[in-house]
Amino acid sequence: MTMHFDNVTYAYRRWSRPILTDFTYALPVGLTVLLGPNGAGKSTLLKLAAGTIRPALGTVALDGVPSTARPYRHNVGWLPQHVQPMPQLTAREYVAYAGWLKGMAASTAHEKAAIALKRVNLTQQAAMKTHRLSGGQLRRLGVAATLVHDAQVLLLDEPTAGLDPQQRRAFRDVLASLSGQARILMSTHDIQDLAEEANHVTVLHAGRILHNGTAKEFLAYTPPGVAPGRAAEAAYTTILDSDSNPSG
């Protein structure tokens, strides 16, 4: 399934300056890392893609189905930056509840919850109360909740923020295993999150796309002499600087 933004304009208040204007974008296959400074429009793009807000002009659609339609929302999974535990629920109950909210029968949601937890390596925590999960486990639980209804597009807002290196590594492994099964758009401030797992990189600045291509094409912006561990950060800085100094 292909997600398209066609000439989308969005402002948070009627008379305020739009965050996105005549914005057109197609989400590629695989894992796409969305980069950009604060205020670039990343969260707005994700909310529009999730259908939690609607464009003032233009359309967001999945294979021609608009974001206002129920089939659209069934095929899109949304993971906000903060996953709130529900202390009274186990991990499996939490995921099953997410499926029920998407319109699944309770018995089907409970069955699918076990499958979704297995996909994010949380089978052993299925009976654990959600407030006892670690930060990294809670993020993976959130991903499971987006997978239980067989979402074809996953939207992740800063999913590795606040995680320690081991938790980030585990989360990246989960994303790598899922990237061949769904289109994933992940917003992040941590440039290293693109690592070797990202298939594509989109750089957004002031509501405009400065770069949209493969991870290899993105890293080609790295200046000579930069240490390998800093290549992604240097490429990102180069792209932003070229927009600030177009004649430079």
N, C-alpha and C positions, 0 to 999 in steps of 0.2 A: 504494500500500500504506500502511495506517495502523498506526502503532505505538502500543500502549496499555500503560500501567502501571495495573493494577487492584489497589487495596488492598495495595500492596507494603510489606513491612516487611523491613529489613535491618540487621544489626549485624555488625561485623567479628569480634567474639568473642561466644560464646554468652551470657555474663552481662553484657556491656557494654551501655551505652545505645544503642538503635538510631539509626542515622544517618537512616533514613527509617522512618516509621510510618504505616500505612494510607495510603500515598501513591498518588494517582490522577492520571494525566496522559495526554494524547493529543498526539502530536507533529504540529503543523500542516504544511500544504503549504508548500514553499519553504524559505528560510533562516531558522532560528530561532537567535537569539543567547541563550545561557544565561549570566546574570550572577549573581554572589553572592560574598560575602566568603569568605576561607579557612575551611574547615570547614562550609560551607553544605550540602555534599552533592553538589556538581556532578560530581566525579570518580566518586563512587559511582553516581550516576544514569547516567553514560556507560558505566561498566563493566557495569551491569545491562543496559543497552540493547544492549551489544555481546555479551552472553552470556558474558563472562569470569568473572562471579560470578552466583550464583543467589539469588533472594529467599528469605528464611526463610518468609515468608507472602506470599500473593498471586501474581500472574502478570505477566510481561512477554510480550507477544505481538505478532505482525505479521500482520494480517488473520486473527486467530484461531490462528495457528501459534505455539506457545510457544517461548521463547528457548532451550530445551533441545534443540530439533529441528534437524537438519541443514539443512533448507530455510530455516529462519530465518537461520542464520548465513551461508548463501549470499547472502541478500538484504541483508545488513547489512555495511557497510564501516566499519572502525575505524581511526582515525589517532591513535595516542598522542601525547603531548606531544613526545617525543624520537624522531625517526626515525633509526635507526641505519644508516649505510651498510654495504654489504658490499663491501669493496675488490676482491674477486676478480670481482665482477659488474659488467657495464655497466648503464646505466639500463634498457634494454629487457629484459635478462636478469633484473634485479631484479623488474620488474613481472610478467614471465612466471612467475617463481618464485612470486610471491604468488598468481597465478591457479592454478598447479598445486597449491598448498597448499589451495586452495578446491575441489579436485576436478576441475579442468579437464584435458583431455588436453594434453600438452606442446605439440603443434603448434598447437592452438587457443589456448592461453595465449600463445604467441609471436606469433601473428597479432593477437590482441586487445591485446597489450601496445603495439603500434604505435599502435593507435587510442586507447588510454587516454593515451599520452604526448602525442598530438596535442591531446587535449581539455584538457590542462593546459599547453600551449605548451612542450613539452620535446622536440619532434621533433628539433631540431638537436643535442640532448644525448643522443640514444638510444644512441650508441656510446661515450659517455664513462663511465669507471669512476666508480662512485657516490661514492667518497671524494674525487673531484675536484669534485663539485658544490658550489655555494654553499649557504648556509643556506636561502635562499628556494627554490632549485631542489630541495633535498632535501625540503622540506615539500611542494612540488608533486609530487615523485616519490612521496611517501607517499599523496597523494590519488589519483594514477594507479593505485597498487597497490590502492586500495579500489574503483576503477572498473572494473578489468580483468574482473571477474566480473559486471559489470552490476548492481552493488548498487543497490537502490532507496532505501536510507537510508544517509546518511553521518554518522558521528559523529567530531567533531574536537575534541581536547582541547588548548586553548591553542595553536592552530596558528601564530599570529603572534608568539609570545613570542620575544624575542631578535632579531627581524628589523629591518632598518633601514627607514626610511619608504618607499623605493623598492620594496623586497622586499614590504612589507606591501601596497602598492598593487597590485603584480602578483598577489599571492595573492588579494586581494579581487576583482580582475577575474575570476579563475578561478572563485571562488565564485559571483559574479553570473551567469556563463555556465552554471553547473551547477544553479542553484536552480530552474530551470524543468523540470529533468529528474529530480530526486531530492529527497527530504526531507532537509534538512541540519540537524543540531543541533551548534552550535559553542559550546563553553565558552571564556570569555575573561575576563581581568582588565582588558583595555584597552577602556574604554567606547567609544572612537572606532571600534573594530572593527565596531560595528553600522552606523555611517555611514548612507549612503543605501541600501546593498545589502540590509539586513535586512528581511525581511517581518514577522517576529514577534520579540518579546522576552519571555523568561521570567526572572523574578527569583526566586532561591531563597535562603532564609535559614533556618538551623537545621532543614533538612529540610522546610521548608514553602514553598509557592509564594505569594509576596507579590503578584506581578503576572504575568499571562499574557495577552498581547493583541498587537495590531498595533504596529509601530514608531511609528505616529502616535499611538496611544493611550498608549504609553509616554512619548513626548515631551510629551504633554499635562500631565505632572506637573512640567514645568519651571516654576519660579517666575518671575514677571514681572521684567523687567529683566536677565535673564541673557544674556550674549553668545552668539550662535549657536554658536560653537565650543565652548562649555561646556554646551550645552543637555542633551546626553545624560548627562553626569556629574552635572549638577544634578538631573535627573529621577531618576536612580538613587539619589542621596543622599536625596532627598525620600521615596522609597518606603521605604528602609531606616529613616529617621527616624520615619516614621509607624508602623512596626511597633514601634519602641522606645518611642514615646510615643503610644499609641493614644488617649489623651484629649486630646492636644495639638492 
